[in-house]
Amino acid sequence: MEELLRAALLADAGVAGHAGDRVNYGAHPQGAPHPGVVLNTISDAGGHLIAAPEPTSQARVQVDCYADSYGAAKHLSRAVRQALNGYVAGAILGCFHAAARDGRDGGICRVSLDFDVQYRTT
């Protein structure tokens, strides 16, 4: 699931127009320029049937959009939301925007987006 979401963002022209190939899981590489996108899986819970595990899982993914200005971070977040909200492809059964919030990390502006992701595990 993580690789599929990252690939979807890298392939999206709107996201690439703001962040280029700076879409990463876990952290923005030290010294890399902004803007950039960082994805983190906040939770991931698989279902269970009586006889066996269910072949789907529900995850919450936080997507942080970083930039040197609030406006740039907000524009990048809009491109990310456009790319992922309603996204369905391959093992991703549905990706839906759930929440947003703004903040700062030191001097870097951040817009965080949460997505609920339903996906096949097998």
PyMOL commands that set and color helices and strands:
alter all, ss='L'
color gray80, all
select helices_A, chain A and resi 2-11+13-19+70-84
alter helices_A, ss='H'
color red, helices_A
select strands_A, chain A and resi 23-25+36-48+53-67+87-89+92-105+108-120
alter strands_A, ss='S'
color yellow, strands_A
deselect
rebuild
show_as cartoon
